[in-house]
Amino acid sequence: MASLGRIILGRAAILAACALSCWSLPASAERLKDLVAVQGVRNNQLVGYGLVVGLDNSGDQTTQTPFTSQSVINMLAQMGVNIPLDQAKSIQLKNVAAVMVTANHPPFARPGQPIDVTVSSIGNAKSLRGGTLLMTPLKGADGQVYAMAQGSVLVGGAGAAAPGAKVQVNHLSAGRIPGGATVERAVPTSLGQGPYVVYELEGSDFEMARRVVNAINARMGAGVAQAMDGRQIRVAAPEYPDARVAFMGRLENIEVEPVQAQAKVVMNPRTGSVVMNQLVTIEACAISHGNLSVVITNDQLPEGNQTNVRLAQDGTNLLNLKAGTNLADVVKALNSLGANPQDLLAILQAMKAAGALRADLEII
């Protein structure tokens, strides 16, 4: 019995220790590099106009897109091939498509580095599948050429058509060329100004800025980091490039406990999508919901066709929603309304205006 008691006490001690250790575990922390961005270190958008050739009779109809044939004529003229004007107007190209080429010029990219490009049709081409993009200069917002793109276009879709029938999977008028552009010019990027480097939070949050400053000062020393406002944090860093890069590499791995997310409801009126996080709550409220419908019928009578228009409205019962303190209660309460997604958008906005929805509404 004594040995049995010692075993029970031992197991109890182990369970108590495990419970205590689980209770003392800190909240999941995130690395600093996942929470902030370095001021001035950013992507730069590039765009260019080009031609995709080698299509299987799925290119632009030049009678409706004259810029395609004009581009081909200009390209051939630069290569020493002159087409008479009387023949240029009647030229028909079924294997060529005019496209816009877009890409992101990453920070610190140097000449010779490959980058991915996206090719999108701007005419009435049926498909870019199997096509090849001819050499296309990609320009920045300042009009300067920063990259040159060329290569085979990869289209993720497929399609087939026959008289009276058509089948298509995914999108055929846009594709990508992995590593299809070569950087020709670098964009100057500075890591801070003078003895400081400025970090920017994804959103303005004073509490998050305070936590980042405390985490940096705890690792690097008091006074190294200072919060300039709710978004920008100024950090004293070595001025020599090599030492500054090493210093910033150490900062990236500092762990910071994130601030609890804000209660938010995101709505998309175009698709009727409603997404909410677990912090959304509602107060007790009463909602009257009804749908108005118009029914139009066309009856064939011996004396002719007769059109009837009928206006109908569903019952507008007043529903009482109880207060919900968690996401499951909120979903259950909203489902009890029996509203479709489009009606739910209007209901949520009305609940927010009445003060019954404890969350921020964001429409995208």
N, C-alpha and C positions, 0 to 999 in steps of 0.2 A: 504493500500500500504506500509505503514511503517513497519507493522508486516511482510508482505511478503518479504520486503527487508531484514529484520533482519534474517528471516528463510534462505534466499538464502546465505546471508553472513555467517550464522552459518554453513550451509552445506559446503560452500567453505572453511571455516576454518578447518572443520573436515577433508575434503579431502586433504587439504594442510598438515595437521598434519600427516595423515596416510602416505602420499607420503614421507614426511620428515623422518618419523620413518622407513619406508621400505628402504629408501635410506641409512640410517645410520646403518642398520643391518649388523653386521660383517659377514664375510664369514664363512661357516660351519667349525667348528673346530673339531679336533679329539683328543681322549684321548691319553696320552703319551703311555699307554700300547699297543695301536694299532699301534704305529709307531716304537717302539724300542723293543729290547730283552735284557735281562740281560746276560752279558757275563758269560759263564759257566753253565747256566741253559738251558739244551737241552734234547732231546729225545735220546735214545740209541737203535739201532736196534738189534733184537734178531732173531735167525734162528735155526731150528731144523729139523731132519728127523724122520718121523713117519709112522705109518700104520693106514689106515681107514678100519674098518671091518663092516660087516653087510650090504653090498651092495646087490642089487637084480640082481645078474648075470651081473653087469655092471663094475666089477673091471678090474684089469690088466690081460692081456693075458700073463701068466708066460713064455710061450715059447719065447716071444719077449722081456720080461722084467724079466730076471732071478734074478735081485736083489730083486724083491718082494718076491719070494719064499725063497730066501736065508735069507731075514729078518725074515720071518715067522718061518723058521727052527731055527734060532738063538734065537728068542723070546721063542719058545716052549722049547728049550734046557735049557734056564735059569729058566723055570718053572718046570723042571724035566721031560719033555716029550721028549724022544729021538727017532728020526726017522732014520731008517737004511739008509745008503748012497745009496744003490741000489734003494730005493723007493723015496729018496729025489729028484733025477733027474727027475722023472716022475710025481711029484706032480703037480696038476692043481688047481689053486685057482681063482675062478670067483667072489668071494665076498670080496676080499681084494685089496686095492690100496696103492701103495707107494706115499707118499706126502711130500712136504716141508711145514713147519709151520713157519710163520713169525709174528713178533709182535714188538711193540714199547714199550720200558721200559721208562715210563714218569719220569721226574725229581721229586725228593723227594719221589718216591714210596718206600714203606716199605714192609718187608716180610708179606705175608698174603693178600696183596691187589690184587684184580682181575684185569686183563687186557684183552682186546679183541685180538683174534688171527685170522689170515687168513690162510686157508688150500688150497694148490694148488697141483694138481696131477702132477707127473713127469713121469709117465708111459703112457700107452695107455688106461687108464680107460675111459669108456664111460660117466659115471656120478658118482658123489659123493653124490647124493641125498639119504637121509636116512641112511648115514653111521655114524659111531662113531669113533672118533679119540682116539687111545690108548695113554696111558701116554707117553708124549714126552718131553724130556729135551730141553730147549731153551738156546742157548749159545750166548755170546757176541763175539766181535772181539778178545778178549783176551783168548777165549776158555773156559771160566768159565761158569757154569750153573747159570742163573739168574732167571729162571722161569720154571714151569712145566705146560704143557698143556694137557687137556683131555676134551672130551665132544662130544655132538651130533653136527654134521656139518649142518648148515643151508645154503641151496642152493636156490637162488632166481629164478632159471629157471625151465623149465619143458620140457619133450620130450616124443615122442612115435615113434616106428619104426615097420614096417611090411615088408614082402618081396617086394622089389621094391619101397618102399615109406618110408619117414622119415620126421618127423616134430619136430622142436626144437625151444624153446623160451628162449632167454638169454643164459648165459654160464653155463654149467653143471659140468665142471671140476675144479671149484674153489668155495669155500664157506667160511663162517665165523662162529666163535663160540664166541658170546658175553660173556665176562667174562670167557672165556675158559681157561685162564692160571692164575696161582697164583705166585706172586713174591716170590722168595726164597732168594734173596740177594739184598740188596740196593746198589745203586751206589752213592758214596760220591759226594755231590754237595756243592760247597762253594758259598756263596753270597758275592763276592768281595774278595779283598785281603787287609788286614790291614784296614785303615780308609776310604777306597774308594770302591765304587761300579761303575762298568763300564757298560754303556748302549751302545748298538750297533744298528745303523739304518739298515733298510732293504737293503738300497743301499747307495753308497757313494754320498753325496750331502752336499756341504759346507753351502749353504743357509739354508737347513733344520737343520743342526747341530747348526747353529747360532740361529735359532728360538727356538729350544729345550732348549739351554743354557739360553736364555733370559727368557723363560717361567718358568724354574726351579728357576732361581735367583730371579725373580719377586715374586714367592710364598714363597721360603724358605730363601731368603736373598742373598745379593751380595756375589759372590765368591764361592758359594756352588758348582756350576757346571762349568766345564771347557771343552772346545772342544779340544780333542787331535789331531784329524784330521777330514776329511770329513765324518767319519763313527762312530768313538768312542767318547763317552762323559763320562768324569770322574766326579763322584759326591761324595762329602764328606758326609759320613753317620756315624751314631753311631756304635760303635764297639760291643756293647752288642747285642746278637741275637734278643731278644724280641724287643728292641728299634729299631733295624735295620729293622725288618719286618714291624713294624708300620710306620717307616719313608718311606719305599718303597711303602707301601700301599697308603700313601698320595701322593706320586709322580705319581702313576699310573693314578690318576684322574685329573691331570693337563691337561688342554686343550691347544692344540697347533694348530695354523693355518697352514695347510699343504701347501707345495710349489706346484705351478701349474705343472701338469703332463707334461712330455716331449712328443713331437710329435713322434709317433712310429707306425710302420707297422709290424705286426707279421705274418709270413708265415709258413705254414706246407706243405712241398713238398710232403709228403706221402699221405695226404688227399686232397691237393689242397685248403686248407682253407687260407683265407686272412682276417685278422682283423686289423682295424685301428681305432685310437681314433679321437676325434673331432678336434684336433689341427693340423692334417695333411693338408698341402696345397701343391699345385703344381704350377710351373711356366709354362708359355707358351712354348710349344714344338711341334715338328712334329714327328710322329711315323709311320713307315711302318711295317705292320703286315701281314703275309701270312702263310698259313699252307701247308706243304708238305705231300702228302698222297701217299701210294703205294697200288694199287689194283691188286690182284692176282685172276684170274678166271681159272676154270678147265672145259673145254668144251669136251663133249663126241662126237667124230666123228666116222664114220664107220671104219676108219683105226686105231682108238685108241684114247686115251685121249690126249688132247692138253692143255698145261698150258700157259696162257698169263699173262704177267706182264706189268702193265701200271703205269707210274709215273705221278702224277698230282699235280699241285700247284695252290692254289687259287690266285686271284688277289692281288697284293701287292700295293694297293693305299696308298699314303702318306696322313695321317690324321693329321689335325692341331688341337691340344688341347689348349683351352684357359686357362688362369691362373685361378685357383680356390682358393678362400680365405676361404672356409668353407668345411665341410665334404660333404654336399649335392652336391656342385659343383664338388668335386673330384669324387664322385660316378657316377655322371652323365657323366663326361668326360670319365671315364674308361669304363662305359657301352657302350659308343658310339663306342668303338673299336670292340665290338662283339667277344671278345676273351673268350675262356673257362678258367676255373680256373688255369689249368696248364700253359697255355700261359701267363696268367696274372702275374704269378710269374716271368717269364723271362722279361716281359715288365716293371714291377716295379723295378727290379734290374737294367735294362738298364736306366730307368729314374733316378734312384739314382746315377748311374755312370755319367750321363750327367749333373747332378746338377739341374734337373727339379723337383725332389721329395724332398720336405722340411720335411723330417722325417728320423728317424733312422730305418734301416731294421734289424729285428731279425728273424732268421730262427730256428725253433724248430723241 
